Amino acid sequence: MAMSMVIVKAGSVLGYVVDNWHVDWYAVVLCGLPVAAYWRGHMRRMRTKMSPEIRAGYERRALAMLIANFFMVIGFFSPIPTWAMVYQWVHMIWHLDLMVFAPPFLIISDPWAEMAEGVPAPLMERMRNGYRSLASRDRVARFARVVSSPWAAVIAFDSAMWIWHVPGPFDWAMQSSGRMELMMFSFFFAGVFMWYVAIDQGRRRYHENGILRFAHIASVSMSCMLLAILLGLSSGAWYSAFDWAMGTYRTMSLLADQQIAAGILWVFGAVPWFIAGVYVLRDALTDEERGANNITDTFRSFVLRRVRVAPPTRPVTGYNDNSRSI
């Protein structure tokens, strides 16, 4: 059962909000099961004896997971996906909820260890054996290094943002609930990937240098800003799907709807990335003051891509130049 594309009529705004929730089984399987594994692993860890400081850390991370779960429920099960078929500004809120609001709290919660502990032991052992088998293959390892790089996250995020906002793919996705599911999950997983690169502080983060992290964050922030400018300053509406999909519920013009959506994307799409970039840049400057980072050398190596060439060696002549003939 996919997301609902039918609005249950009600006599009030509260009635629309209450009566139009739905169960998305794709979301239950792809996202609900990992979340359930996290909470199972979290409860198992909280039952063990640990110091108050460690327990407080787990509680703070659990609070971040609760916030992430709240945004995920709004994005997957609330009436917002259904009303996203009527108004573009609601559609933009839906996109940003899955790409910008839920993923950072999910990453802050650092759920990976708890998820692994929450999976039943026999199943976890099979998963680990399968991972070791795949990782031992050279081609698979090389492919994994490419697709797990920071710039791959940038490309995935920008591709999901731009491709699905091109009029053709957008109108195509609005034609069925299955295509909307594809759009929705591409937004969510691209957002998780990019926020993992941007703010993860664990040992698994893809790179240690703050300047490169800032470059990745700035690129997606500028991408969101550029898309918002193009949407807001366009002289005509981009999408016709809002007319033939559920246009009978509309109360505003397509162009006005698009301009409101552009403003939402500008404020709630680009600004959170800008704030994250400021924090990353602050950390980079702090590391430079401590001598742990050199911003100038990092910039040169990133932009110029200098290659060190070994000095040429002199050919072997078979005799010593310093020898003196007698």
ZADOTI-198176 format. One record per atom (N, C-alpha, C): x, y, z; residue in three letters. Coordinates in steps of 0.05 Angstrom, whole numbers, padded with zeros to 5 digits, always signed. Layout:
! residues N
XYZALA/...
END
This chain:
! residues 326
+00017-00024+00000MET/+00000+00000+00000MET/+00018+00025+00000MET/+00014+00042-00019ALA/+00031+00066-00022ALA/+00016+00090-00009ALA/+00028+00113-00012MET/+00017+00137+00000MET/-00011+00142-00012MET/-00028+00155+00004SER/-00055+00161-00005SER/-00055+00185-00023SER/-00071+00183-00045MET/-00074+00206-00063MET/-00103+00216-00064MET/-00118+00209-00043VAL/-00146+00217-00041VAL/-00150+00232-00015VAL/-00162+00256-00016ILE/-00168+00272+00007ILE/-00196+00265+00017ILE/-00197+00258+00043VAL/-00223+00253+00055VAL/-00236+00280+00062VAL/-00260+00285+00051LYS/-00272+00311+00056LYS/-00282+00313+00085LYS/-00279+00337+00096ALA/-00286+00342+00124ALA/-00298+00370+00125ALA/-00311+00375+00148GLY/-00324+00401+00151GLY/-00307+00423+00163GLY/-00283+00416+00170SER/-00265+00437+00183SER/-00236+00430+00177SER/-00219+00450+00183VAL/-00190+00445+00179VAL/-00180+00423+00197VAL/-00190+00422+00222LEU/-00182+00401+00240LEU/-00191+00374+00230LEU/-00214+00373+00217GLY/-00224+00348+00206GLY/-00206+00338+00184GLY/-00197+00357+00166TYR/-00178+00349+00145TYR/-00152+00338+00157TYR/-00142+00351+00178VAL/-00117+00342+00190VAL/-00119+00315+00203VAL/-00142+00310+00216VAL/-00145+00285+00231VAL/-00152+00262+00213VAL/-00168+00267+00193ASP/-00180+00245+00177ASP/-00163+00237+00153ASP/-00141+00251+00147ASN/-00126+00245+00123ASN/-00098+00233+00129ASN/-00095+00220+00152TRP/-00070+00205+00157TRP/-00072+00178+00142TRP/-00049+00167+00135HIS/-00049+00142+00120HIS/-00025+00125+00129HIS/-00025+00100+00121VAL/-00003+00081+00127VAL/+00012+00076+00101VAL/+00037+00083+00101ASP/+00054+00078+00078ASP/+00072+00054+00085ASP/+00066+00031+00074TRP/+00080+00007+00081TRP/+00108+00007+00071TRP/+00114+00021+00048TYR/+00141+00023+00039TYR/+00158+00037+00060TYR/+00147+00059+00072ALA/+00162+00073+00093ALA/+00165+00056+00118ALA/+00145+00040+00124VAL/+00146+00023+00148VAL/+00170+00003+00145VAL/+00173-00008+00121VAL/+00194-00028+00116VAL/+00221-00015+00114VAL/+00224+00006+00097LEU/+00250+00018+00092LEU/+00260+00035+00114LEU/+00243+00048+00129CYS/+00251+00066+00150CYS/+00242+00057+00178CYS/+00218+00046+00179GLY/+00207+00038+00205GLY/+00223+00015+00218GLY/+00231-00004+00202LEU/+00246-00027+00214LEU/+00273-00018+00225LEU/+00289-00002+00211PRO/+00314+00008+00223PRO/+00310+00024+00248PRO/+00289+00041+00248VAL/+00283+00057+00272VAL/+00275+00039+00295VAL/+00259+00018+00290ALA/+00252-00001+00311ALA/+00276-00015+00322ALA/+00295-00022+00304ALA/+00320-00035+00313ALA/+00336-00016+00331ALA/+00336+00010+00323TYR/+00350+00029+00340TYR/+00338+00030+00368TYR/+00312+00033+00371TRP/+00300+00035+00397TRP/+00304+00009+00413TRP/+00304-00013+00400ARG/+00309-00038+00414ARG/+00338-00039+00425ARG/+00357-00031+00408GLY/+00384-00030+00417GLY/+00389-00009+00438GLY/+00375+00014+00436HIS/+00378+00035+00456HIS/+00368+00026+00483HIS/+00345+00012+00484MET/+00334+00003+00509MET/+00352-00018+00522MET/+00364-00035+00505ARG/+00383-00055+00516ARG/+00407-00042+00529ARG/+00417-00021+00516ARG/+00440-00007+00527ARG/+00433+00008+00553ARG/+00409+00019+00554MET/+00402+00035+00577MET/+00397+00017+00601MET/+00393-00009+00597ARG/+00389-00027+00620ARG/+00416-00036+00631ARG/+00438-00030+00618THR/+00464-00038+00628THR/+00474-00017+00648THR/+00493-00024+00664LYS/+00505-00005+00683LYS/+00525+00013+00668LYS/+00521+00039+00671MET/+00539+00058+00659MET/+00540+00083+00676MET/+00560+00099+00672SER/+00563+00123+00688SER/+00542+00143+00680SER/+00536+00162+00699PRO/+00515+00182+00692PRO/+00522+00199+00668PRO/+00548+00204+00663GLU/+00556+00220+00640GLU/+00549+00206+00614GLU/+00556+00180+00613ILE/+00550+00164+00589ILE/+00520+00161+00585ILE/+00506+00157+00607ARG/+00476+00155+00604ARG/+00464+00181+00594ARG/+00474+00203+00603ALA/+00464+00229+00594ALA/+00469+00233+00564ALA/+00492+00223+00554GLY/+00498+00225+00526GLY/+00478+00208+00509GLY/+00472+00184+00519TYR/+00453+00167+00505TYR/+00425+00180+00505TYR/+00418+00193+00527GLU/+00392+00206+00528GLU/+00390+00230+00509GLU/+00412+00245+00507ARG/+00411+00268+00488ARG/+00409+00258+00459ARG/+00423+00236+00453ARG/+00421+00225+00426ARG/+00394+00213+00421ARG/+00381+00201+00442ALA/+00354+00191+00439ALA/+00334+00213+00434ALA/+00339+00237+00446LEU/+00321+00259+00441LEU/+00323+00269+00412LEU/+00348+00269+00401ALA/+00351+00276+00373ALA/+00337+00256+00355ALA/+00338+00230+00362MET/+00324+00210+00347MET/+00294+00214+00348MET/+00283+00221+00371LEU/+00255+00227+00374LEU/+00247+00250+00355LEU/+00263+00271+00354ILE/+00256+00293+00336ILE/+00257+00284+00307ILE/+00278+00268+00300ALA/+00279+00257+00273ALA/+00255+00239+00266ALA/+00246+00223+00286ASN/+00223+00206+00281ASN/+00198+00223+00277ASN/+00196+00245+00292PHE/+00173+00263+00288PHE/+00171+00273+00259PHE/+00194+00283+00249PHE/+00194+00293+00222PHE/+00189+00271+00201PHE/+00199+00247+00207MET/+00195+00225+00189MET/+00165+00217+00188MET/+00152+00217+00211VAL/+00123+00211+00212VAL/+00108+00232+00196VAL/+00115+00258+00199ILE/+00102+00279+00184ILE/+00106+00275+00154ILE/+00130+00267+00146GLY/+00135+00264+00118GLY/+00123+00239+00105GLY/+00120+00218+00121PHE/+00112+00192+00109PHE/+00082+00186+00114PHE/+00071+00195+00136PHE/+00044+00185+00144PHE/+00023+00207+00147PHE/+00031+00232+00149SER/+00013+00254+00155SER/-00003+00262+00130SER/-00022+00280+00132PRO/-00037+00290+00108PRO/-00019+00307+00089PRO/+00005+00314+00097ILE/+00021+00332+00080ILE/+00027+00319+00053ILE/+00034+00293+00050PRO/+00039+00282+00024PRO/+00014+00284+00006PRO/-00010+00281+00018THR/-00034+00283+00002THR/-00039+00311-00008THR/-00036+00330+00011TRP/-00040+00358+00003TRP/-00018+00368-00015TRP/+00004+00354-00016ALA/+00026+00362-00034ALA/+00017+00357-00063ALA/-00004+00343-00068MET/-00015+00340-00095MET/-00033+00363-00103MET/-00039+00381-00084VAL/-00056+00403-00089VAL/-00041+00429-00091VAL/-00023+00434-00073TYR/-00008+00460-00071TYR/+00022+00454-00074TYR/+00035+00471-00090GLN/+00064+00468-00092GLN/+00079+00476-00067GLN/+00069+00496-00053TRP/+00082+00505-00028TRP/+00081+00483-00007TRP/+00060+00467-00006VAL/+00059+00444+00012VAL/+00078+00423+00002VAL/+00079+00419-00025HIS/+00098+00400-00036HIS/+00127+00407-00028HIS/+00134+00433-00028MET/+00161+00442-00021MET/+00166+00436+00009MET/+00146+00441+00026ILE/+00150+00434+00054ILE/+00155+00404+00058ILE/+00140+00388+00042TRP/+00144+00359+00043TRP/+00172+00352+00035TRP/+00182+00363+00013HIS/+00210+00358+00005HIS/+00230+00365+00026HIS/+00227+00389+00037LEU/+00247+00398+00057LEU/+00245+00383+00083LEU/+00221+00374+00090ASP/+00218+00357+00114ASP/+00235+00332+00112ASP/+00236+00320+00087LEU/+00250+00295+00083LEU/+00280+00299+00078LEU/+00287+00323+00067MET/+00315+00327+00059MET/+00331+00344+00079MET/+00318+00362+00093VAL/+00332+00382+00109VAL/+00325+00380+00139VAL/+00300+00372+00146PHE/+00292+00373+00173PHE/+00297+00347+00188PHE/+00288+00324+00177ALA/+00292+00298+00190ALA/+00321+00288+00190ALA/+00336+00289+00167PRO/+00362+00276+00167PRO/+00383+00287+00187PRO/+00385+00314+00192PRO/+00405+00322+00211PRO/+00401+00312+00239PRO/+00377+00310+00248PHE/+00372+00299+00275PHE/+00378+00269+00275PHE/+00372+00256+00253LEU/+00379+00228+00251LEU/+00409+00223+00253LEU/+00425+00240+00240ILE/+00454+00238+00241ILE/+00464+00246+00269ILE/+00453+00267+00281ILE/+00462+00275+00308ILE/+00458+00253+00328ILE/+00437+00237+00325SER/+00432+00215+00343SER/+00452+00193+00342SER/+00468+00193+00320ASP/+00489+00172+00316ASP/+00478+00144+00322ASP/+00458+00135+00306PRO/+00443+00111+00313PRO/+00455+00085+00305PRO/+00479+00085+00292TRP/+00488+00061+00278TRP/+00494+00038+00298TRP/+00507+00044+00320ALA/+00514+00023+00339ALA/+00488+00011+00352ALA/+00469+00028+00359GLU/+00445+00019+00371GLU/+00428+00002+00351GLU/+00428+00011+00325MET/+00415-00004+00305MET/+00426-00032+00302MET/+00453-00034+00302ALA/+00466-00060+00300ALA/+00460-00078+00324ALA/+00459-00066+00348GLU/+00453-00081+00371GLU/+00423-00089+00372GLU/+00406-00074+00360GLY/+00378-00080+00360GLY/+00370-00102+00340GLY/+00387-00108+00321VAL/+00381-00129+00302VAL/+00386-00156+00316VAL/+00369-00176+00312PRO/+00374-00202+00324PRO/+00401-00213+00316PRO/+00414-00226+00335ALA/+00442-00235+00331ALA/+00446-00252+00307ALA/+00430-00273+00302PRO/+00435-00290+00278PRO/+00433-00274+00252PRO/+00413-00256+00250LEU/+00410-00239+00226LEU/+00433-00220+00223LEU/+00443-00209+00245MET/+00465-00190+00244MET/+00491-00204+00235MET/+00494-00229+00244GLU/+00518-00244+00236GLU/+00518-00250+00206GLU/+00494-00256+00195ARG/+00492-00261+00167ARG/+00498-00235+00151ARG/+00488-00213+00161MET/+00493-00187+00147MET/+00523-00181+00148MET/+00536-00185+00170ARG/+00565-00180+00171ARG/+00581-00198+00153ARG/+00573-00223+00152ASN/+00587-00241+00134ASN/+00584-00233+00105ASN/+00559-00225+00098GLY/+00554-00216+00071GLY/+00570-00191+00064GLY/+00572-00173+00084TYR/+00587-00148+00079TYR/+00617-00155+00075TYR/+00628-00173+00092ARG/+00656-00180+00089ARG/+00661-00193+00062ARG/+00643-00209+00053SER/+00646-00223+00027SER/+00646-00203+00004SER/+00628-00183+00005LEU/+00628-00163-00016LEU/+00652-00144-00014LEU/+00660-00136+00010ALA/+00682-00118+00013ALA/+00708-00130+00005ALA/+00710-00156+00004SER/+00736-00169-00003SER/+00740-00169-00034SER/+00720-00162-00049ARG/+00723-00161-00078ARG/+00732-00133-00087ARG/+00753-00133-00104ASP/+00766-00108-00111ASP/+00746-00089-00125ASP/+00732-00099-00144ARG/+00713-00082-00159ARG/+00692-00070-00141ARG/+00682-00086-00124VAL/+00661-00076-00105VAL/+00673-00055-00086VAL/+00698-00060-00077ALA/+00711-00041-00059ALA/+00716-00015-00073ALA/+00725-00016-00098ARG/+00730+00009-00113ARG/+00704+00024-00118ARG/+00683+00010-00125PHE/+00657+00023-00129PHE/+00647+00035-00103PHE/+00651+00021-00081ALA/+00642+00032-00055ALA/+00657+00057-00048ALA/+00683+00058-00054ARG/+00698+00082-00048ARG/+00688+00106-00064ARG/+00680+00101-00088VAL/+00671+00123-00105VAL/+00643+00133-00096VAL/+00625+00115-00092VAL/+00597+00124-00085VAL/+00595+00133-00056VAL/+00615+00127-00039SER/+00614+00137-00012SER/+00630+00162-00007SER/+00641+00174-00028SER/+00657+00198-00025SER/+00639+00222-00019SER/+00650+00243-00008PRO/+00634+00267-00002PRO/+00622+00279-00026PRO/+00637+00281-00048TRP/+00626+00293-00072TRP/+00603+00276-00084TRP/+00603+00250-00079ALA/+00581+00233-00088ALA/+00556+00241-00073ALA/+00559+00248-00047ALA/+00535+00258-00032ALA/+00525+00284-00043ALA/+00543+00302-00050VAL/+00535+00327-00062VAL/+00520+00323-00088VAL/+00531+00305-00105ILE/+00518+00299-00131ILE/+00491+00286-00126ILE/+00489+00268-00107ALA/+00463+00255-00102ALA/+00443+00275-00092ALA/+00451+00293-00074PHE/+00432+00313-00063PHE/+00423+00332-00085PHE/+00442+00344-00100ASP/+00435+00363-00120ASP/+00419+00350-00143ASP/+00426+00325-00150SER/+00411+00311-00171SER/+00382+00307-00163SER/+00378+00298-00138ALA/+00350+00293-00129ALA/+00335+00320-00128ALA/+00348+00341-00119MET/+00335+00367-00118MET/+00327+00378-00146MET/+00346+00376-00164TRP/+00342+00389-00190TRP/+00326+00371-00209TRP/+00332+00345-00210ILE/+00317+00328-00229ILE/+00288+00328-00223ILE/+00280+00325-00198TRP/+00252+00324-00191TRP/+00238+00351-00193TRP/+00253+00372-00196HIS/+00240+00398-00199HIS/+00240+00408-00228HIS/+00251+00392-00246VAL/+00247+00397-00275VAL/+00218+00391-00282VAL/+00205+00408-00298PRO/+00176+00403-00303PRO/+00169+00376-00313PRO/+00185+00364-00331GLY/+00178+00338-00342GLY/+00178+00316-00321GLY/+00201+00311-00307PRO/+00201+00291-00286PRO/+00181+00296-00263PRO/+00177+00322-00257PHE/+00158+00328-00235PHE/+00129+00320-00243PHE/+00120+00328-00267ASP/+00094+00321-00276ASP/+00091+00291-00279ASP/+00113+00278-00288TRP/+00112+00248-00291TRP/+00108+00235-00264TRP/+00122+00245-00243ALA/+00119+00233-00216ALA/+00092+00238-00205ALA/+00079+00260-00212MET/+00053+00266-00200MET/+00030+00248-00212MET/+00037+00232-00232GLN/+00016+00216-00245GLN/+00009+00191-00229GLN/+00025+00182-00210SER/+00018+00158-00195SER/+00032+00159-00167SER/+00020+00144-00149SER/+00031+00144-00122SER/+00058+00130-00120SER/+00062+00109-00138GLY/+00087+00095-00138GLY/+00110+00114-00146GLY/+00106+00131-00166ARG/+00126+00150-00174ARG/+00131+00171-00152ARG/+00110+00178-00138MET/+00114+00197-00116MET/+00130+00184-00094MET/+00126+00158-00090GLU/+00143+00144-00070GLU/+00172+00145-00079GLU/+00178+00140-00104LEU/+00205+00141-00114LEU/+00217+00169-00109LEU/+00202+00190-00115MET/+00212+00217-00109MET/+00217+00221-00079MET/+00198+00212-00063MET/+00200+00216-00034MET/+00225+00203-00022MET/+00229+00178-00029PHE/+00252+00163-00018PHE/+00279+00173-00029PHE/+00279+00182-00054SER/+00304+00193-00064SER/+00311+00219-00049SER/+00291+00235-00042PHE/+00296+00259-00026PHE/+00307+00251+00001PHE/+00294+00232+00014PHE/+00302+00225+00041PHE/+00330+00214+00043PHE/+00336+00194+00027PHE/+00362+00181+00029PHE/+00385+00199+00019PHE/+00379+00216-00001ALA/+00399+00236-00010ALA/+00405+00256+00013ALA/+00384+00263+00027GLY/+00387+00282+00050GLY/+00403+00269+00072GLY/+00398+00244+00078VAL/+00413+00230+00099VAL/+00442+00228+00091VAL/+00448+00221+00066PHE/+00475+00218+00057PHE/+00490+00245+00059PHE/+00477+00267+00051MET/+00491+00292+00051MET/+00495+00303+00079MET/+00475+00300+00096TRP/+00478+00309+00124TRP/+00499+00292+00139TRP/+00501+00267+00131TYR/+00522+00250+00144TYR/+00550+00262+00138TYR/+00554+00270+00113VAL/+00579+00282+00105VAL/+00583+00309+00119VAL/+00561+00324+00123ALA/+00564+00351+00133ALA/+00569+00353+00163ALA/+00555+00336+00179ILE/+00556+00341+00208ILE/+00564+00317+00224ILE/+00568+00294+00212ASP/+00576+00271+00229ASP/+00603+00276+00242ASP/+00605+00271+00268GLN/+00629+00276+00283GLN/+00644+00251+00291GLN/+00634+00228+00283GLY/+00646+00203+00291GLY/+00670+00196+00274GLY/+00682+00174+00281ARG/+00706+00165+00267ARG/+00699+00156+00239ARG/+00674+00152+00232ARG/+00667+00142+00206ARG/+00663+00165+00186ARG/+00666+00190+00194ARG/+00661+00211+00175ARG/+00680+00210+00152ARG/+00672+00220+00129TYR/+00686+00215+00104TYR/+00712+00231+00102TYR/+00714+00253+00115HIS/+00739+00269+00113HIS/+00742+00284+00139HIS/+00766+00291+00145GLU/+00772+00304+00171GLU/+00776+00334+00168GLU/+00779+00344+00143ASN/+00786+00372+00140ASN/+00761+00389+00138ASN/+00759+00410+00154GLY/+00735+00427+00155GLY/+00731+00443+00131GLY/+00753+00451+00117ILE/+00750+00468+00093ILE/+00736+00452+00071ILE/+00743+00427+00067LEU/+00730+00411+00047LEU/+00701+00406+00055LEU/+00696+00402+00080ARG/+00668+00398+00089ARG/+00652+00424+00083ARG/+00664+00447+00088PHE/+00651+00472+00083PHE/+00645+00475+00053PHE/+00663+00466+00036ALA/+00659+00468+00007ALA/+00635+00451-00001ALA/+00633+00427+00010HIS/+00610+00410+00004HIS/+00584+00422+00013HIS/+00584+00433+00037ILE/+00559+00445+00047ILE/+00551+00469+00031ILE/+00571+00486+00025ALA/+00565+00511+00009ALA/+00554+00504-00018ALA/+00563+00483-00030SER/+00554+00476-00057SER/+00524+00469-00057SER/+00515+00453-00037VAL/+00486+00447-00036VAL/+00470+00470-00028VAL/+00480+00488-00010SER/+00466+00512-00002SER/+00461+00530-00026SER/+00482+00534-00042MET/+00479+00551-00066MET/+00461+00538-00087MET/+00461+00512-00088SER/+00444+00498-00107SER/+00414+00503-00100SER/+00408+00501-00074CYS/+00380+00506-00065CYS/+00373+00535-00070CYS/+00391+00553-00065MET/+00386+00581-00069MET/+00381+00588-00098MET/+00397+00576-00116LEU/+00394+00581-00145LEU/+00367+00570-00154LEU/+00359+00547-00146LEU/+00333+00536-00154LEU/+00310+00553-00143LEU/+00313+00564-00119ALA/+00292+00582-00108ALA/+00290+00607-00125ALA/+00313+00618-00134ILE/+00313+00642-00150ILE/+00299+00637-00177ILE/+00305+00615-00190LEU/+00293+00608-00215LEU/+00263+00604-00212LEU/+00254+00591-00191LEU/+00226+00587-00187LEU/+00211+00613-00181LEU/+00224+00629-00164GLY/+00210+00654-00155GLY/+00209+00675-00177GLY/+00229+00678-00194LEU/+00230+00699-00214LEU/+00219+00690-00241LEU/+00210+00665-00243SER/+00199+00656-00269SER/+00173+00671-00275SER/+00169+00677-00300SER/+00145+00692-00308SER/+00120+00674-00312SER/+00124+00648-00311GLY/+00102+00629-00314GLY/+00105+00605-00295GLY/+00083+00591-00292ALA/+00084+00567-00275ALA/+00098+00545-00289ALA/+00115+00530-00274TRP/+00130+00508-00286TRP/+00114+00483-00289TRP/+00095+00477-00271TYR/+00082+00451-00270TYR/+00053+00453-00276TYR/+00043+00436-00293SER/+00014+00434-00299SER/+00001+00413-00283SER/+00017+00396-00269ALA/+00005+00373-00255ALA/-00014+00382-00233ALA/-00010+00405-00221PHE/-00027+00413-00199PHE/-00055+00420-00208PHE/-00058+00425-00234ASP/-00085+00430-00245ASP/-00100+00404-00249ASP/-00087+00384-00262TRP/-00103+00360-00269TRP/-00101+00339-00248TRP/-00082+00341-00228ALA/-00081+00321-00207ALA/-00104+00323-00188ALA/-00104+00345-00172MET/-00125+00350-00152MET/-00132+00379-00152MET/-00135+00390-00176GLY/-00138+00419-00179GLY/-00164+00430-00168GLY/-00184+00412-00164THR/-00210+00422-00153THR/-00208+00433-00125THR/-00186+00426-00111TYR/-00183+00436-00083TYR/-00168+00462-00082TYR/-00157+00471-00105ARG/-00140+00495-00105ARG/-00155+00520-00100ARG/-00142+00539-00086THR/-00154+00566-00081THR/-00136+00588-00089THR/-00114+00583-00104MET/-00096+00604-00113MET/-00085+00596-00141MET/-00073+00616-00154SER/-00062+00611-00181SER/-00037+00594-00179SER/-00030+00581-00201LEU/-00005+00565-00201LEU/+00020+00582-00197LEU/+00020+00606-00209LEU/+00044+00623-00207LEU/+00047+00633-00178LEU/+00026+00641-00165ALA/+00028+00650-00137ALA/+00037+00627-00119ALA/+00026+00603-00124ASP/+00034+00580-00110ASP/+00064+00574-00113ASP/+00073+00577-00137GLN/+00102+00572-00143GLN/+00120+00592-00129GLN/+00111+00617-00128GLN/+00128+00638-00115GLN/+00129+00634-00085GLN/+00107+00625-00073ILE/+00108+00618-00044ILE/+00127+00595-00040ILE/+00126+00575-00057ALA/+00143+00551-00054ALA/+00173+00560-00057ALA/+00178+00579-00075ALA/+00206+00588-00078ALA/+00216+00602-00053ALA/+00199+00618-00040GLY/+00207+00630-00015GLY/+00212+00610+00007GLY/+00196+00590+00008ILE/+00200+00569+00028ILE/+00226+00554+00023ILE/+00232+00549-00002LEU/+00258+00535-00009LEU/+00281+00553-00002LEU/+00279+00579-00007TRP/+00301+00597-00001TRP/+00307+00598+00029TRP/+00286+00601+00045VAL/+00290+00605+00074VAL/+00296+00578+00088VAL/+00280+00558+00083PHE/+00283+00533+00098PHE/+00300+00512+00083PHE/+00308+00517+00058GLY/+00326+00499+00044GLY/+00355+00508+00044GLY/+00360+00533+00037ALA/+00387+00543+00036ALA/+00398+00551+00063ALA/+00382+00563+00080VAL/+00391+00574+00105VAL/+00402+00553+00124VAL/+00388+00530+00128PRO/+00400+00510+00146PRO/+00427+00500+00137PRO/+00431+00498+00111TRP/+00458+00490+00102TRP/+00478+00512+00107TRP/+00470+00537+00104PHE/+00487+00560+00110PHE/+00496+00559+00140PHE/+00476+00554+00157ILE/+00483+00553+00186ILE/+00502+00530+00192ILE/+00497+00506+00180ALA/+00516+00484+00183ALA/+00543+00491+00173ALA/+00545+00505+00150GLY/+00571+00513+00140GLY/+00586+00532+00158GLY/+00571+00550+00171VAL/+00584+00569+00190VAL/+00596+00554+00213VAL/+00582+00534+00224TYR/+00593+00519+00246TYR/+00618+00503+00237TYR/+00617+00491+00213VAL/+00640+00476+00203VAL/+00664+00494+00199VAL/+00659+00518+00188LEU/+00681+00537+00183LEU/+00692+00547+00210LEU/+00675+00551+00229ARG/+00685+00559+00256ARG/+00703+00537+00268ARG/+00695+00512+00265ASP/+00712+00490+00275ASP/+00738+00489+00260ASP/+00738+00494+00234ALA/+00762+00494+00218ALA/+00781+00516+00227ALA/+00771+00540+00233LEU/+00788+00562+00242LEU/+00799+00555+00270LEU/+00783+00543+00287THR/+00792+00535+00313THR/+00815+00515+00311THR/+00812+00496+00293ASP/+00833+00476+00289ASP/+00859+00489+00279ASP/+00856+00509+00262GLU/+00880+00523+00252GLU/+00894+00538+00275GLU/+00879+00550+00293GLU/+00891+00564+00315GLU/+00906+00544+00333GLU/+00896+00520+00335ARG/+00909+00500+00351ARG/+00932+00486+00336ARG/+00936+00492+00311GLY/+00957+00480+00295GLY/+00950+00453+00284GLY/+00924+00446+00285ALA/+00916+00420+00275ALA/+00907+00421+00245ALA/+00907+00445+00234ASN/+00898+00448+00207ASN/+00911+00472+00194ASN/+00917+00471+00169ASN/+00928+00493+00154ASN/+00910+00500+00131ASN/+00895+00522+00133ILE/+00874+00528+00113ILE/+00887+00534+00087ILE/+00910+00548+00086THR/+00922+00556+00061THR/+00931+00532+00046THR/+00945+00513+00059ASP/+00954+00489+00045ASP/+00931+00472+00035ASP/+00909+00471+00051THR/+00886+00456+00043THR/+00873+00468+00018THR/+00871+00495+00017PHE/+00860+00508-00006PHE/+00877+00503-00031PHE/+00903+00505-00028ARG/+00920+00500-00051ARG/+00918+00472-00061ARG/+00919+00453-00043SER/+00917+00425-00052SER/+00890+00418-00064SER/+00869+00432-00055PHE/+00842+00427-00065PHE/+00838+00439-00093PHE/+00848+00464-00097VAL/+00843+00479-00121VAL/+00864+00472-00142VAL/+00890+00473-00135LEU/+00911+00470-00154LEU/+00918+00442-00161LEU/+00912+00423-00142ARG/+00918+00395-00146ARG/+00947+00391-00154ARG/+00965+00402-00138ARG/+00993+00400-00145ARG/+01003+00371-00143ARG/+01019+00364-00162VAL/+01031+00338-00164VAL/+01061+00340-00160VAL/+01071+00327-00141ARG/+01100+00327-00136ARG/+01114+00308-00156ARG/+01134+00319-00169VAL/+01149+00303-00189VAL/+01177+00299-00178VAL/+01185+00274-00178ALA/+01211+00267-00168ALA/+01233+00279-00186ALA/+01255+00289-00175PRO/+01276+00300-00192PRO/+01288+00279-00210PRO/+01295+00287-00234PRO/+01306+00268-00253PRO/+01333+00256-00243PRO/+01337+00231-00249THR/+01361+00218-00240THR/+01381+00218-00263THR/+01406+00220-00256ARG/+01427+00221-00277ARG/+01432+00192-00287ARG/+01436+00189-00313PRO/+01440+00162-00323PRO/+01466+00150-00313PRO/+01466+00125-00311VAL/+01490+00110-00302VAL/+01509+00107-00326VAL/+01533+00117-00323THR/+01552+00117-00345THR/+01572+00094-00342THR/+01574+00082-00319GLY/+01592+00060-00316GLY/+01620+00069-00306GLY/+01623+00095-00302TYR/+01649+00104-00291TYR/+01644+00128-00274TYR/+01663+00134-00258ASN/+01660+00156-00239ASN/+01671+00182-00252ASN/+01653+00203-00251ASP/+01660+00228-00264ASP/+01684+00240-00249ASP/+01687+00234-00224ASN/+01709+00246-00208ASN/+01735+00231-00212ASN/+01734+00209-00226SER/+01759+00194-00230SER/+01778+00210-00248SER/+01803+00207-00244ARG/+01823+00222-00259ARG/+01840+00202-00275ARG/+01841+00207-00301SER/+01857+00189-00318SER/+01887+00192-00312SER/+01900+00171-00315ILE/+01929+00171-00308ILE/+01945+00168-00334ILE/
END
